[in-house]
Amino acid sequence: MIKIANRYVSFNKPCFIIAEAGVNHNGRLDLAFKLVDAAVASGTNAVKFQTFKAESLVVHNAVKAEYQQLSTGDNESQLEMIRRLELTYEEFDKIKAYCRKKKIVFLSTPFDRDSADFLDDLGVSAFKISSGEITNYPLLQHIASKGKPIILSTGMSYLGEVEKALEMIYKCNNRKIILLHCVSNYPAAPMDVNLRAMKTMSEAFRVPVGYSDHTLGIEVSLAAVALGACVLEKHLTLDRKLIGPDHEASLEPNELRSLVKGVRMIESAMGNGCKIPSPREENILMTARRSLVAASDIPAGALISNEHIAIKRPGTGLPPVMISHLIGRKVRQAIKADTLLELDMFS
């Protein structure tokens, strides 16, 4: 069982829900604070950002991904876009303090060693590692060596690549790993999601598994929780019409509230797996089930046959399974039609 801040994360614990603010602050501290507020109001357990130095992340002439071109245009390089979305360490210090004040867990994804060191010094309770870093073994091991829990997204990866990433992390004596199944497309099509891969990774690696959702809406996220996701990550934006690479595939605040409500409802419905009547069924059981009753008036001394017995509600008399115990027995006294039969009526 893995502990993040004051919450234990495991398949048998309530789902740890992360509002992925990411870079949806558009490089503005005031919007970052508003994203924290929206996450708090929705009831998520954590709000997550992305910490990076643009110059350390991408070469100067790298083109943007297709979805980034569609959402932000193609008149700038990936580096120029990322520069606009970068927050300073001082700003992250303020965001962390604001999260503490608002009583929500602060998380952030580091994209370079210096950012990982900064977040460690800042006191993050866990590290989130993005899908793109799953083959970046030096960064994986640098983060793993800090001994804190790791939430590792696995988008774009084969099972063997996930296995190799885990080996690299385990070499650093860190086994506090949570894997997130993910499809790295923005937005992702439900037909591409393959939620059953969560079970595959859980069985293959015996670690907690969750889901990072990039589909539109909340339905796939809810399905992931029903299938056992112990962590759920979903992008949050203040407005999907804002310009930026991730806004379109994000939930707005009211939608995130609906997601959290739905997750908690699903968890309450999952139960413990024991097949027994619920307490609220007890008062219905006797009215919905049936008993053995007299099908017609039965004279005293008659020998009971199938024709004498009907099976009707309520279920407060002899259950239908006892019909064989009555066949052939003699009636002690006359019985009116529709009377619930009792054993002491027969000799």
C-alpha positions as CSV (number, residue, x, y, z in Angstrom):
1,M,0.0,0.0,0.0
2,I,1.4,3.4,-1.0
3,K,0.8,6.6,0.9
4,I,0.5,10.0,-0.8
5,A,0.2,12.8,1.7
6,N,-2.4,11.6,4.1
7,R,-4.1,9.1,1.8
8,Y,-3.3,5.5,1.2
9,V,-3.6,4.4,-2.4
10,S,-4.5,0.8,-3.2
11,F,-7.0,-1.2,-5.2
12,N,-9.1,-1.6,-2.0
13,K,-9.1,2.1,-1.1
14,P,-11.2,5.0,-2.5
15,C,-9.8,6.2,-5.8
16,F,-7.2,8.9,-5.5
17,I,-8.5,11.6,-8.0
18,I,-6.0,14.0,-9.5
19,A,-7.2,17.2,-11.2
20,E,-4.5,17.7,-14.0
21,A,-4.1,21.5,-14.2
22,G,-1.0,20.9,-16.3
23,V,-0.2,24.0,-18.3
24,N,-3.9,25.1,-18.5
25,H,-2.8,28.2,-16.5
26,N,-1.4,29.5,-19.8
27,G,1.7,30.7,-17.9
28,R,-0.3,32.9,-15.5
29,L,-0.1,32.6,-11.7
30,D,-3.6,34.0,-11.2
31,L,-5.1,31.3,-13.4
32,A,-3.1,28.6,-11.6
33,F,-4.7,29.7,-8.3
34,K,-8.2,29.6,-9.9
35,L,-7.4,26.0,-11.1
36,V,-6.6,25.1,-7.5
37,D,-9.8,26.6,-6.4
38,A,-11.8,24.6,-9.0
39,A,-10.0,21.4,-8.0
40,V,-10.9,22.0,-4.3
41,A,-14.5,22.8,-5.2
42,S,-14.8,19.6,-7.2
43,G,-13.6,17.4,-4.4
44,T,-10.5,15.9,-6.0
45,N,-7.7,14.7,-3.8
46,A,-4.9,16.5,-5.6
47,V,-4.2,19.1,-8.2
48,K,-1.2,18.6,-10.5
49,F,0.9,20.9,-12.5
50,Q,3.9,20.5,-14.8
51,T,7.3,21.9,-13.8
52,F,10.0,22.4,-16.5
53,K,12.6,24.6,-18.0
54,A,11.7,25.0,-21.7
55,E,15.3,25.2,-22.8
56,S,16.0,21.8,-21.2
57,L,12.9,20.1,-22.7
58,V,13.0,20.7,-26.4
59,V,15.4,21.8,-29.2
60,H,14.8,25.2,-30.7
61,N,13.4,24.0,-34.1
62,A,11.1,21.1,-32.8
63,V,7.7,21.2,-34.4
64,K,4.6,20.9,-32.3
65,A,2.5,17.8,-32.2
66,E,-0.5,17.6,-34.5
67,Y,-3.0,18.2,-31.7
68,Q,-0.9,21.2,-30.5
69,Q,-0.9,22.7,-34.0
70,L,-4.7,22.3,-34.1
71,S,-5.2,23.9,-30.7
72,T,-2.6,26.7,-30.8
73,G,-1.7,27.1,-34.5
74,D,1.4,26.3,-36.4
75,N,3.1,29.7,-36.6
76,E,5.5,29.0,-33.7
77,S,7.8,26.2,-32.7
78,Q,7.2,23.8,-29.8
79,L,9.9,25.7,-27.8
80,E,8.1,29.0,-28.3
81,M,4.8,27.5,-27.2
82,I,6.4,25.9,-24.1
83,R,8.1,29.1,-23.1
84,R,4.7,30.8,-22.9
85,L,3.5,28.0,-20.6
86,E,6.5,28.0,-18.2
87,L,6.1,29.0,-14.6
88,T,9.0,30.0,-12.4
89,Y,10.1,28.1,-9.4
90,E,9.1,31.1,-7.3
91,E,5.6,30.8,-8.7
92,F,5.4,27.1,-7.9
93,D,6.4,27.9,-4.4
94,K,3.4,30.2,-4.2
95,I,1.1,27.5,-5.7
96,K,2.3,24.9,-3.2
97,A,1.6,27.3,-0.4
98,Y,-1.8,28.1,-1.8
99,C,-2.6,24.3,-2.0
100,R,-1.6,23.9,1.6
101,K,-3.9,26.7,2.6
102,K,-6.7,25.2,0.6
103,K,-6.0,21.7,2.0
104,I,-5.5,19.9,-1.3
105,V,-2.5,17.8,-2.2
106,F,0.0,19.6,-4.6
107,L,1.6,17.5,-7.3
108,S,3.7,18.4,-10.3
109,T,5.4,16.5,-13.1
110,P,9.1,17.3,-13.5
111,F,10.5,17.2,-17.0
112,D,14.2,17.6,-16.1
113,R,16.6,16.8,-13.2
114,D,16.7,20.4,-11.9
115,S,12.9,20.5,-11.7
116,A,12.8,17.2,-9.9
117,D,15.3,18.5,-7.4
118,F,13.3,21.7,-6.9
119,L,10.0,19.8,-6.4
120,D,11.7,17.4,-3.9
121,D,13.0,20.4,-1.9
122,L,9.5,21.9,-2.1
123,G,8.2,18.8,-0.3
124,V,6.0,17.1,-2.9
125,S,4.5,14.0,-1.5
126,A,4.9,12.0,-4.7
127,F,6.3,12.4,-8.2
128,K,4.2,12.1,-11.4
129,I,6.2,11.1,-14.4
130,S,4.7,11.6,-17.9
131,S,4.3,9.0,-20.6
132,G,7.0,10.6,-22.7
133,E,9.6,9.9,-20.1
134,I,9.1,6.2,-19.9
135,T,12.3,5.5,-21.9
136,N,14.2,8.4,-20.2
137,Y,16.0,6.1,-17.8
138,P,18.4,8.7,-16.4
139,L,15.4,10.9,-15.4
140,L,13.5,7.9,-14.1
141,Q,16.3,6.8,-11.9
142,H,17.1,10.4,-10.7
143,I,13.5,10.7,-9.5
144,A,13.4,7.2,-8.1
145,S,16.5,7.8,-6.0
146,K,14.6,10.3,-4.0
147,G,12.6,7.5,-2.4
148,K,9.2,9.1,-2.9
149,P,6.1,7.4,-4.4
150,I,6.0,7.5,-8.2
151,I,3.0,7.7,-10.4
152,L,4.1,6.6,-13.9
153,S,1.9,7.2,-17.0
154,T,2.4,4.6,-19.7
155,G,0.9,6.2,-22.8
156,M,2.5,5.2,-26.1
157,S,4.3,2.3,-24.6
158,Y,4.5,-1.5,-25.0
159,L,4.3,-3.8,-22.0
160,G,8.0,-4.6,-22.4
161,E,8.8,-0.9,-22.2
162,V,6.8,-0.6,-19.0
163,E,8.6,-3.6,-17.6
164,K,12.0,-2.0,-18.4
165,A,11.0,1.3,-16.8
166,L,10.1,-0.5,-13.6
167,E,13.4,-2.4,-13.6
168,M,15.2,1.0,-13.8
169,I,13.2,2.3,-10.9
170,Y,13.6,-0.8,-8.8
171,K,17.4,-0.6,-9.2
172,C,17.1,2.6,-7.1
173,N,15.5,0.6,-4.3
174,N,12.2,2.3,-4.8
175,R,9.1,0.1,-5.1
176,K,6.5,2.7,-4.4
177,I,5.1,2.7,-7.9
178,I,1.7,3.3,-9.3
179,L,1.2,2.7,-13.0
180,L,-1.4,4.7,-15.0
181,H,-2.8,3.3,-18.2
182,C,-3.0,6.2,-20.7
183,V,-3.6,7.0,-24.4
184,S,-1.5,9.9,-25.4
185,N,-3.8,11.6,-27.8
186,Y,-5.7,14.9,-27.1
187,P,-8.5,14.1,-27.1
188,A,-8.3,10.3,-27.2
189,A,-11.0,8.3,-28.9
190,P,-12.9,5.9,-26.7
191,M,-12.3,3.1,-29.2
192,D,-8.5,3.5,-28.7
193,V,-8.6,3.5,-24.9
194,N,-8.4,-0.3,-24.2
195,L,-9.2,-0.1,-20.5
196,R,-8.5,-3.8,-20.1
197,A,-4.8,-3.0,-20.3
198,M,-5.1,-1.9,-16.7
199,K,-5.8,-5.5,-15.7
200,T,-3.0,-6.7,-17.9
201,M,-0.4,-4.4,-16.1
202,S,-1.8,-5.2,-12.7
203,E,-1.4,-9.0,-13.3
204,A,2.0,-8.6,-15.0
205,F,3.6,-6.3,-12.4
206,R,1.6,-6.7,-9.2
207,V,1.5,-2.9,-8.6
208,P,-1.4,-0.5,-8.1
209,V,-2.8,0.6,-11.5
210,G,-4.9,3.6,-12.4
211,Y,-5.9,5.6,-15.4
212,S,-5.0,9.0,-16.9
213,D,-7.9,10.0,-19.1
214,H,-7.7,12.1,-22.2
215,T,-11.1,11.3,-23.7
216,L,-13.9,13.8,-23.9
217,G,-16.5,13.6,-21.1
218,I,-16.5,11.5,-18.0
219,E,-17.9,8.2,-19.1
220,V,-14.6,6.4,-19.8
221,S,-13.2,7.7,-16.5
222,L,-16.1,6.2,-14.6
223,A,-15.7,2.9,-16.4
224,A,-12.0,2.8,-15.4
225,V,-12.9,3.3,-11.7
226,A,-15.5,0.5,-12.0
227,L,-12.7,-1.7,-13.4
228,G,-10.6,-1.0,-10.4
229,A,-8.5,2.1,-11.1
230,C,-6.9,3.2,-7.8
231,V,-5.8,6.5,-9.2
232,L,-7.7,8.6,-11.7
233,E,-6.2,11.7,-13.5
234,K,-8.3,14.0,-15.6
235,H,-7.4,17.4,-17.2
236,L,-9.0,20.5,-15.7
237,T,-9.5,23.8,-17.5
238,L,-11.4,26.9,-16.5
239,D,-12.8,27.2,-20.1
240,R,-12.3,24.9,-23.0
241,K,-12.4,27.9,-25.4
242,L,-9.1,29.2,-24.0
243,I,-6.1,29.0,-26.3
244,G,-3.6,26.3,-25.3
245,P,-2.6,22.7,-26.1
246,D,-4.6,20.9,-23.5
247,H,-7.8,22.9,-23.0
248,E,-9.9,21.1,-25.6
249,A,-9.4,17.7,-23.9
250,S,-10.0,18.9,-20.4
251,L,-13.1,19.1,-18.2
252,E,-14.5,22.4,-17.0
253,P,-15.1,22.8,-13.3
254,N,-18.8,21.7,-13.2
255,E,-17.9,18.6,-15.3
256,L,-15.1,17.7,-12.9
257,R,-17.5,18.0,-10.0
258,S,-19.8,15.6,-11.8
259,L,-16.9,13.2,-12.3
260,V,-15.9,13.1,-8.7
261,K,-19.6,12.6,-7.6
262,G,-19.9,9.8,-10.1
263,V,-16.7,8.1,-8.9
264,R,-17.8,8.2,-5.3
265,M,-21.2,6.8,-6.3
266,I,-19.6,3.9,-8.2
267,E,-17.4,3.1,-5.2
268,S,-20.3,3.0,-2.9
269,A,-22.0,0.6,-5.4
270,M,-19.1,-1.8,-5.7
271,G,-19.6,-3.2,-2.2
272,N,-17.6,-6.1,-0.6
273,G,-18.5,-8.8,-3.1
274,C,-20.5,-11.0,-0.6
275,K,-23.8,-12.0,-2.2
276,I,-26.3,-11.3,0.6
277,P,-29.5,-9.2,0.8
278,S,-28.8,-5.5,1.5
279,P,-30.4,-4.1,4.7
280,R,-32.8,-2.1,2.6
281,E,-34.0,-5.3,1.0
282,E,-35.2,-6.9,4.2
283,N,-38.5,-5.1,4.4
284,I,-39.2,-6.0,0.7
285,L,-38.2,-9.6,0.9
286,M,-41.3,-10.9,2.7
287,T,-43.7,-9.0,0.5
288,A,-42.0,-9.9,-2.8
289,R,-41.4,-13.6,-2.1
290,R,-44.2,-16.3,-2.0
291,S,-45.6,-18.8,0.5
292,L,-47.6,-22.0,0.3
293,V,-51.4,-21.2,0.5
294,A,-54.6,-23.1,0.2
295,A,-55.7,-23.0,-3.4
296,S,-59.3,-23.6,-2.4
297,D,-61.3,-24.5,0.7
298,I,-59.9,-27.7,2.1
299,P,-62.1,-29.9,4.3
300,A,-60.8,-31.5,7.5
301,G,-59.4,-35.0,7.0
302,A,-58.5,-34.4,3.3
303,L,-55.2,-35.8,2.0
304,I,-53.2,-32.9,0.5
305,S,-52.3,-33.0,-3.2
306,N,-50.8,-30.5,-5.6
307,E,-54.3,-29.3,-6.5
308,H,-54.8,-28.1,-2.9
309,I,-51.8,-25.8,-2.9
310,A,-51.1,-22.5,-4.5
311,I,-47.9,-20.3,-4.3
312,K,-48.7,-16.7,-3.6
313,R,-47.4,-13.6,-1.9
314,P,-46.5,-12.7,0.9
315,G,-43.5,-14.7,1.9
316,T,-44.3,-14.8,5.6
317,G,-45.5,-18.5,5.5
318,L,-44.0,-21.8,4.5
319,P,-41.6,-21.3,1.5
320,P,-42.4,-23.0,-1.8
321,V,-39.4,-25.4,-1.2
322,M,-41.5,-27.1,1.5
323,I,-44.3,-28.2,-0.8
324,S,-43.0,-31.8,-0.8
325,H,-43.3,-31.9,3.0
326,L,-47.1,-31.4,2.7
327,I,-48.1,-33.6,-0.1
328,G,-49.9,-36.7,1.2
329,R,-50.4,-35.4,4.7
330,K,-53.9,-35.2,6.4
331,V,-55.5,-31.9,7.2
332,R,-56.4,-31.6,10.9
333,Q,-59.0,-28.9,10.5
334,A,-60.9,-27.2,7.6
335,I,-58.8,-24.5,5.8
336,K,-60.2,-21.6,4.0
337,A,-58.9,-20.7,0.5
338,D,-56.0,-18.2,0.4
339,T,-54.9,-19.2,3.9
340,L,-51.2,-19.3,4.5
341,L,-50.4,-22.9,5.3
342,E,-48.6,-23.9,8.5
343,L,-47.1,-27.2,9.6
344,D,-49.4,-27.6,12.6
345,M,-52.4,-27.7,10.3
346,F,-51.4,-31.2,9.2
347,S,-51.0,-34.5,11.0
